[in-house]
Amino acid sequence: MMKLNNNYSQILNMCRSIFKRVLIFVCACMATATMAAEEKVVFAIASDIHCPSIPEGGDNLTAFVKAARKHKADFMIELGDFCGLDDKSKPFRDTWNSFPGDKYHVIGNHDMDAYNADEYVKGMGMPGRYYSFDKGNFHFIVLDGNNLFDGQTYTHYQYGNFYRPYEQRAYLDPEQLEWLRADLAATDKKCVIFSHQSIDTYMNNGAHVRQILEEANRDAGFKKVVLAFSGHNHSNYTKVINDIIYIQINSASYVWCDVPTNTEARYPKEINDRYGNILKYSITYDAPLYGIVTLTDSGVKMKGRKARFKSPQPSEVGLGDTIDGLPLVSVIEDVDMKF
């Protein structure tokens, strides 16, 4: 009788072990199937490369395009302050166009140093100064915050006319605001916003823009607008405002310090003479910064990049950890957030 009980116990334990293994296998298969069924959109993002303005500009762009290829990005996008339309910038445009997939530009303020909007849009092959497009389950919206407002009239940046007091710069014009409202209403997809100036921090009518985004979510009855990317500030942070994620993309190339940075110790005289005040008042990075973003219905993951400031370091030229309240860093941090 004892021997029979022992055999029964052994058989029962064996069955339990087999059941556990089968259960683990089934769960793993279900998880794999769920991940496979969840469609992904992958894109490469960079901002403020300033290709012609610093010695490493062309190399930084090349590295960005190479990364987009490596990760088989569905598209790549730059958030403004890219390059010009002249012959000096042709090698940068050629590098950009070497990416075989879709490519998108956002107008930055310095893209208007020597051009007007129509010239730049045509020269870069953009659909317009603001526009939208679909990829997979997502609707992407490109905005243009490069407008002056003097209290009465909106004027687009052109030929360097934007060097005005801050309160007059960085607006979305009324026509664009109405277009944005209609564009959001016309899609049932989750929406991602791209702009040069940050809607959450820098854009002067950013509160109005955020209201439109939040109203779109309320009217849709679900979280339609999930994410907004911006550049311009040469900084890095992620914040959430009323359930919308705002990600600041650092410059691919340098931080603008607005004070002399002892660049004479950073570059030889001929380089400093060639690039002038950009280097004098900036600190460049020793590696390019960009992000590889993966979107699914459930959230966003971004693999960022870390670099080091080229010496002299910020602390060595009297700078702290922030500039104008924003982090003074040489990094684009990783992001992993749910919608």
N, C-alpha and C positions, 0 to 999 in steps of 0.2 A: 504493500500500500504506500509506503514511504517512497519507494522507487517510482511508482506511478505519479505521485504528487510532484516529485522532482522533475520528471519528464514534462509534465503539464506546465510547470513553472517555466521551464526552459523554452518551451514552445511559445508560451504567452509573451515572454520577454523578447523572443525573436520577432514575433508578430508586431509587437510595439515598436521595435527598432525599425522594422521595414516600413511601418506606417509613418513614422517620423520622417524617414528619408523620402518617402513618396510625397508627403505633405510639403517638405522643404523644396522638393523638385517642382511640384505644381505651383507653389508660391513664386518661385524664381521665374518659372515660365510665364506666369501671369504678369509679373513685374516687367519682364522683358517685352512682352507683347504690348503692355501699356505704354512703355517708353517708345517702342517702335511706332505705335499708333499716334503718338503725340507729335504732330508736325513741328519741325523746327525751322526757324529762319536765322541764318548766321550772317553777320555783316562785320566789316572792319570799319572802325571810326577813328578819325584823327581831327585835330583842330589847330589852327594858328601855326601852321608849318613855316610860314614866312620864307618860302624857298629861296628867293633872291636876296634876302636881307641878312642872312648869317652864313658863315663859311660852311656849316654842315647841312644847309637846307636841302640840297640835292640828295645827299646821302640819306637823310632822314626820310625823304619821300620814297626813295628806292626801297628802303627797309620796310616801310609801310605797305607798299604795293606787293613786295615779296611775301609779307605775312598774310595779306589777303589771299594770295594764290595758295600758300601753304595750307591755310585753313579752309580752302574751297568755299570762300565767302560767296553768298548769294549776291551781294553787292558791297561796294565800299562807298563811304561818304566822308567828305571833309567839311568842317563847320565854319569855314571862312578864313580870311587872311592867308590866302594860298599863294598866288603868283599873278603876274601881269599878263598882258596880251602881246607884249613886244618880243623882239627876237631874242633878247636876253633870257626871257622866260620860256622860250620854245622847248628847250631840253626838259624842263619840268613838266610841261604839258604833254610832251611825248612820253615821258615816264608814266604819267598818270594814265594816258590812253593805252599803255601797254597791257593794262589789266584786261583780261578777256571778258569779264562779266560786266554787269551794269554798274554805272558810276554816277554819283550825284554830288553836286556842289551846293553850298550855302553861301550867300553873299556876306562877306565880312566888311567891317568899316574900312580897313586898309585896302580892300579890293577896289574901293572907290577913290583912292588917292589920285589916280590919273585917268579915270574913266567915268562915264555915267552908267546908269543901270542897264539901259538898252544895249550899249556897246559891250558891257561885260557879259550879259546874258547871251548875246549872240556869239561873242568870241569864245565862250566856254561851252557852248552848245546846250545851255540850260533850257528847260521848257518855259521858264518864266522866272521872275524874281521871287515869287512864291508859287508853290505847286504841291501836288500830292501824287502818290503812287501806291500800288498794292504789291505785297509779296506774301505768299502763303495766306495765313489767317490774319495778317496785320495790314493796317492802313497807315502809311507814313506821310507826314505833313511837314513840308519845309517852309519856314517863315522868313520874312525879311524885316528885321528891326532897324534898318538903316534909314531912318527918317528923322528929320528935324521938325520941331514944332515950337513956334514962337508965341504960342497962345492964341493964334488966329489961323495960321497957314501951315500945312504940312509940306515939306520939301524933301525930296529924296537926296541922300548923300551923292555928291558928284564932284570930281576934280578937287578933292581935299577940302570941301566947304564945311566939313563937320567939326572942325576945330573951334567949337563953341563951348559955352558953359554947360556943365553936365546936364542941368535941368532941361536944356533944349534938345538933347540928343536921345537916340535909341527909343523910337516909338514905332509901333505898328500903326499904319495910316487907317482911317475909317473904312475905306474900300476893302482893304485886306481883312479887317476885323469882320466885316459882313461876309466876305468870302469864306473865312475860317468857320464861321457859324454854320453856313450852308454846307460846306464840305463835310463837317462833322455829322450833320444831320443826314447826309446822303449815304452814309456807310453803316453797315451793321458789324463791321470788324472792330477789333481792338485797335486803338490808335496810339501812335508814337510820334512825338513832336521833335523836330530839329530846328534850332535857331542859333545864330551866332551869339547875340547877347542873351544872357540868362533871363528867363521869364520870372524866376523866383527872386533874383537879386538885383539885376542891373537895368533891365528894360523899364523905362519910365512909366509906361502904362501897363506894366506887367500884371498889376492887380486886376485890370480890366480883362486882360487876356486869360488869366487864371479863372476869372468868373465865367468866361465863355466855356472853358474846358470843363469846369465843375457843373455848369448848367447842362452841358451835353451828357455828362454822366447821370445826372438826375433825370433828365428827360428820357434817356434810353432805358432806365431801370436796371442798369448793370454798369459795372466799371468799364466804360468804353475807352476813355482816355487813361492810359495806365502809366505813361512814361514820357519824360521830356529831357532831351540832351541839349547842352549848350556849351559854348566855348568862350572866347573873348577875354576872360579874366585871368588866363594863365595860372589857374589854380585847380584844385581837386577837392570835391566833396560830393556827398550824396545826402539828400534830405527828402522827407515826405511832407507834403502839404495837402491836407484834405484828401487823402488816399491816392494822390498822384506822386509818383517818384520823380525827383529832379536830380539829374546827374550832371555835374560840371566836369567837362573834359579838359584836362590840362593842355597847355601848348605842347606840341610835339618837340619843340626846339629850345625854348628858353623862358625865363621869367623876366618881365619888365619891372624894373625896380624904381625908376624915376629919380634915382640918385646915382652919382658916379660909383662904379663898382671895381675900380682898379683893374680894368681890363688890360692895361699895359702889362700886368703880370700874367695874364691869361693867354694872350696872343702876341705874336711879333708885330712890330710897327707897321709893316706893309699890309697885314690883315686888318689891323685897327684903322689904318688910313682908308682902306677900301670900303669898309662897312660902316664907318662913321659912328653916329650917335646911337645906333641900334646896339652895338656892342658896349659903348661907353656907359649906357644906362641899364644894361641887362646882365644876367648871368645865364650862360648856356649850360646845357646838360651834356653828359658824356655818352648818352645813348638816346635814341628817339623814343618818344612816348606815344602810344596808341592803345586802342582796346579792340578785342575780338568779342563781339556780343552774340549771345545765343538767346533767342526768344522762343518760348513755348506758351501755350495757353495759360500755364500756371505761374509763369514768372520770367525773370531776366537773370542771366548770368553773364558777367563780363570778366574776361581775363585781361588785367591791366599790365602795365610795365613799370619797372622801377629803374631809375637812373641816379647818378650823383651829380651835384653841381660841380662844374669845373672851378677849381680854386683860382682866386681867393673865394672862400665860402661866404655865404650871407653874413654870418656872425663876424667875419673878419673885416667887413666893410660897414659894420654898425647896424645891420638889420636884425630884426627879431624873427619870430615865428610866423608873423602875418604881415600882409600888406593890404591896407584899406579894409582890415577886418577879415580877409580871406587867407586861408592857409598858404604859407610860402613853402612849397614842397616841390620836389623833382620826381613826382610819381603820378601814375594813374592807378588807383587802388582797385583790387578785385571787387566785384559786386555779385551778390547772390541773394535775391529778394523775390518774394512771392507777390503776385498781383492781388 
